[in-house]
Amino acid sequence: DTPPNTAICPVCTGQPGALPAVNAEAVRLGVRTGLAFGCQIPDQAHFDRKNYFYPDLPKGYQISQFDFPIAQNGSLLISVPNGIPPRDQIKIGLTRAHLEEDAAKNIHDSATEKTLVDFNRAGVPLLEIVTEPDLRSPAEAKAFLQELQAIMRTIGTSDADMEKGYMRCDANISLLEVSETDHLPLKEGLNPKVEIKNLNSFRAVERALAFEIERQKSLYAEGKIPEAATRGWDENNGKTFEQRLKETSSDYRYFPEPDLPPLALAGLRTEEAQHLPELPAAKRARLIDEWQFTADDARILVTNGWSEYAEEVMGELGIWEETKGKSAGDLLDEKKKSFAKLVGSWMINKLGALLAEQKQTIEGTGISAENFAEFIHLIHEKTVNSANAQKLLGLMVSTGTDPSHLLEEHNLGQNEDPKLIEEIVHRLIAENPDQANQVKQGKLGVLKWFVGGVMKVTEGRANPAKTEEEVKKQLGV
């Protein structure tokens, strides 16, 4: 939202005599990230100058790392059971992670055929992660990036929001002929690769790679070999376009950056290793094993950063069971799976939708884990039906108030009075003989019509199951 070229300084615009400085926090987070991926963190790393000429680089070189990066030789496990080919527990090698300064942003104006340059982000530290060629499909690339994002958020390196530019992807693709049986390459080595620059969403990564696969297939079918090049992605037209031919490392004429000292990392490596949090894969496994969440719910809860909140809710539900004279073991043995199903469904499908609609976070709503657990308990005990539970949740989001208080204040609790339900059903049957005869003739779907009528009269407070039983009883079906 910052206007172009207003957050700049002499260093990021490459003014003569301006000297760079190392961002200590970037170094610390770089080491932490390397450790999270099982990388080797050297005792010492240093910066280099990467020389090339482009409008977004006023100095004519970029401060980066080449032969002594901050981290190298790591890996990441992902699972893509529905990919083509389906592969479970894929090990993606991480060649290196290196710190470098970001370049400016080029804005290509097709109407005037001019390129504008915004230097606001120039000089900002970033961490570039380079993988081995272990990914085999757009679906795997997407899954890798999603897991990468989850790890970054978990360890506090970055929000890694691609749409906001906190994480970007340069996707390299090279087509190889593979065996139809095991999908392994039929020859050693790689064909020329194409790099698609600055992809800013998971969808864009999938679409751009899918387009490149078909484009390169067409070239090979014509007997042509794709050139090693850098291409951009046109989201509106769904096509890649060539930007420049691909350079090699020798073209950049790397040499040590004389204005920055080497980085001593041994002490930082030890310190960060001691404070590394539980990583997403382990967290998902624990949500499944300890709390009985489904694999899909565990994945979404971790991805959205809701796992700790969900665990707190489950813990509070255990306390609710204890207040009823049961032990914590009762939650483990009897109700944990049903509670986990309710918590997962209501957090992900209902609460998540409300938060997205109102552009809020769970913390911003003021709904404590204790209050959400009470809300789930009301649903579990059928104190409130599903329709009114959604109204209740909306009130909780807007007010942050205790659900029992809101339930009473807005008269949302379930009406269990059998006499009242009996009277309403009797009246509806008398007033609607055609529908009653349809039910008697075997059209049991019309039962729902009577249940809906009772719900309307009681403003959603009748128990649907007991209402349906009463309709059947009075109609003799």
KAMO-V103683 format. One line per field, one symbol per residue. phi: phi as a letter, one per 30 degrees, with the letter a starting at -180 (. if undefined). psi: psi as a letter, one per 40 degrees, with the letter a starting at -180 (. if undefined). burial: + if it has 9 or more other ideal C-beta (glycine too) atoms within 8 Angstrom, else -. Layout:
# KAMO-V103683
phi=???
psi=???
burial=???
This chain:
# KAMO-V103683
phi=.deehccbaeddcideidcdbddddddddddddeddciddcddbbbcbcccacaedbddiacdbbbdbddaaicabcbbbdcdbddbchdccdcdabbdaddcdcdcdcddchcccbccecdiddbcccccddcccaedddddddddedddedddidadhdddcidbbbcccbbdbdbdddcicedbdicdeccccdhdcadddddddddddedddedddddicceddbcbcbcddcibcbdcadddcedddheaeddcbddccceddddddddcddddeddddddddddciddddddddddedicdddddddddddddedddcicdddddddccedddddddddddddcdedddddchccedddidddddddddddddddidbdddddddddeddddcideddddeddchcdddcdddddedddedddddbdddddddddjddddeddddddddddchicddedddddddeddcic
psi=ehiifegiiddeefihehhiihhdddddddddddddefihhidiiiiihhhihidegddeihhahcegidiifaihhihgdeihihhighhhhhdihiiiiiiihhhhhddefihihhedehehhihhhhiigeieidddddddddddddddddeedidfhddeeehihhhhhhhihiiddefiieiiiiihihhhifhfiddddddddddddddddddddeeihiihihiihhddefiiihdiihiidddefhihheehiihheddddddddeehihidddddddddddefiidddddddddefeddddddddddddddddeeeiidddddddeddddddddddddddddddddddefiiddddehiddddddddddddefdhiddddddddddddddeihdddddddefeihhehdddddddddddddegddddddddeegededddddddddddefeeihdddddddddddef.
burial=-------+--++++---+-+-+---++++++++++++-+-++-+++++++-+---++---++++++-+++++-+++++++--+---+--+-+++-++++++++++++-+-------+++++++-+-+++-+--++-+++++++++++++++++++-+--+-+--+-+-++++++++--------------+++++++-++-+-++++++++++-+++-++-----+--++++++-----+-----+-----+-+--+--+--+-+--++--+---+--++--++-+++--+-++--+++++++--++-++++++++++++++-------++---++--++++++++++-+++-++----+-+--+-+-+-++++++++++---++--++++++++++--++-+--++--+-++++----+++-+++-++--+--++-+++-----++--++-+++-++-+++++-+++-+++-++--
